[in-house]
Amino acid sequence: MAILTRRSVLRSSLGLAAAGALARPHITNAAATTAELWWVQGFAQEEDVAFKKLLADYERASGNSIDYSIIPFAPMRQKAISAITSGVVPDILELADFQFLPLNAWPTSSSMSATSSNR
């Protein structure tokens, strides 16, 4: 364990302050005001109405805007696959589907068996 001295604490504090001062303009410039969102259509119309109300409440509270698309499930799968393979994806994509497992979302079965055999 490292011994903390007054000089080491001051040196670390100055380093963090300098890093924060240099990073602040980049973080501020990276703040987006509009996000693109693809959402799967609900099974009942009330789901979509509640989702739109949720987005309106968020936009009003945060000042940011969300450009959303509500898409039925089957077309969303096709659109998501083509977006991921082309590399042009939205900021937020809501799609709970296991079709993306081959795209290395989780470790492959061979890497899982290698780690489990080491235990």
VEXDREN-2710 file (C-alpha; in Angstrom, 1 decimal):
% VEXDREN-2710
k/r/px/py/pz
1/MET/0.0/0.0/0.0
2/ALA/1.3/3.4/-0.9
3/ILE/2.1/5.9/1.8
4/LEU/0.2/9.2/1.4
5/THR/2.1/12.3/2.0
6/ARG/1.0/15.9/1.8
7/ARG/3.1/16.4/-1.4
8/SER/1.6/13.3/-3.1
9/VAL/-2.0/14.4/-2.3
10/LEU/-1.2/18.0/-3.6
11/ARG/0.4/16.6/-6.7
12/SER/-2.5/14.3/-7.4
13/SER/-5.0/17.1/-6.8
14/LEU/-3.2/19.4/-9.2
15/GLY/-3.1/16.6/-11.8
16/LEU/-6.8/16.0/-11.5
17/ALA/-7.6/19.7/-11.6
18/ALA/-5.6/20.2/-14.8
19/ALA/-7.2/17.1/-16.4
20/GLY/-10.6/18.4/-15.5
21/ALA/-9.9/21.9/-16.9
22/LEU/-8.6/20.4/-20.2
23/ALA/-11.5/18.0/-20.6
24/ARG/-14.3/20.4/-19.7
25/PRO/-14.6/22.0/-23.2
26/HIS/-14.6/18.6/-24.9
27/ILE/-17.3/17.2/-22.6
28/THR/-19.4/20.3/-23.1
29/ASN/-19.1/20.2/-26.9
30/ALA/-20.0/16.5/-26.9
31/ALA/-23.3/17.1/-25.2
32/ALA/-26.0/16.3/-27.7
33/THR/-29.3/18.0/-27.8
34/THR/-31.1/15.5/-30.0
35/ALA/-31.0/11.8/-29.8
36/GLU/-32.2/9.3/-32.4
37/LEU/-34.3/6.4/-30.9
38/TRP/-35.8/3.3/-32.5
39/TRP/-38.5/1.7/-30.4
40/VAL/-40.5/-1.5/-30.9
41/GLN/-44.2/-1.0/-31.3
42/GLY/-46.3/-2.1/-28.3
43/PHE/-48.8/-4.9/-28.4
44/ALA/-51.5/-2.5/-27.1
45/GLN/-52.0/1.0/-28.3
46/GLU/-51.8/2.2/-24.7
47/GLU/-48.2/1.2/-24.6
48/ASP/-47.3/3.5/-27.4
49/VAL/-49.4/6.4/-25.9
50/ALA/-47.6/5.9/-22.6
51/PHE/-44.2/5.8/-24.3
52/LYS/-44.9/9.1/-26.2
53/LYS/-46.0/10.7/-22.9
54/LEU/-42.8/9.5/-21.3
55/LEU/-40.7/11.1/-24.1
56/ALA/-42.6/14.3/-23.9
57/ASP/-42.1/14.5/-20.1
58/TYR/-38.4/13.9/-20.6
59/GLU/-38.0/16.5/-23.3
60/ARG/-39.8/19.1/-21.2
61/ALA/-37.7/18.3/-18.1
62/SER/-34.3/18.1/-19.8
63/GLY/-34.5/20.5/-22.7
64/ASN/-33.2/17.8/-25.0
65/SER/-35.2/16.4/-27.9
66/ILE/-35.6/12.8/-29.0
67/ASP/-36.2/12.0/-32.7
68/TYR/-38.1/8.6/-32.3
69/SER/-39.5/6.0/-34.6
70/ILE/-41.9/3.4/-33.3
71/ILE/-41.5/0.3/-35.6
72/PRO/-43.3/-3.1/-35.6
73/PHE/-41.2/-6.0/-34.3
74/ALA/-40.4/-7.8/-37.6
75/PRO/-39.4/-4.7/-39.6
76/MET/-37.4/-3.5/-36.6
77/ARG/-35.3/-6.7/-36.7
78/GLN/-34.5/-6.2/-40.4
79/LYS/-33.8/-2.5/-39.9
80/ALA/-31.6/-3.2/-36.9
81/ILE/-29.5/-5.9/-38.7
82/SER/-28.9/-3.7/-41.7
83/ALA/-28.0/-0.7/-39.4
84/ILE/-25.6/-2.7/-37.4
85/THR/-23.9/-4.3/-40.4
86/SER/-23.6/-0.9/-42.1
87/GLY/-22.4/0.8/-39.0
88/VAL/-25.0/3.6/-39.1
89/VAL/-27.0/3.0/-35.9
90/PRO/-29.2/5.2/-33.8
91/ASP/-28.2/6.6/-30.4
92/ILE/-30.7/4.3/-28.7
93/LEU/-32.1/1.0/-30.1
94/GLU/-34.7/-1.0/-28.1
95/LEU/-34.8/-4.5/-29.3
96/ALA/-34.6/-7.5/-27.0
97/ASP/-33.8/-10.3/-29.4
98/PHE/-31.3/-13.1/-29.3
99/GLN/-30.5/-12.9/-33.0
100/PHE/-27.6/-10.6/-32.2
101/LEU/-25.7/-13.4/-30.3
102/PRO/-23.6/-14.3/-33.4
103/LEU/-22.5/-10.7/-33.6
104/ASN/-20.4/-11.3/-30.4
105/ALA/-22.7/-9.6/-28.0
106/TRP/-21.7/-12.3/-25.4
107/PRO/-18.7/-14.5/-25.3
108/THR/-18.7/-17.5/-27.6
109/SER/-19.3/-20.9/-26.2
110/SER/-15.7/-21.9/-26.9
111/SER/-14.3/-19.0/-24.8
112/MET/-16.8/-19.8/-22.1
113/SER/-15.8/-23.4/-21.9
114/ALA/-12.1/-22.4/-21.8
115/THR/-12.7/-20.1/-18.8
116/SER/-14.9/-22.6/-17.0
117/SER/-12.2/-25.4/-17.4
118/ASN/-9.6/-23.2/-15.7
119/ARG/-11.5/-23.1/-12.5
END
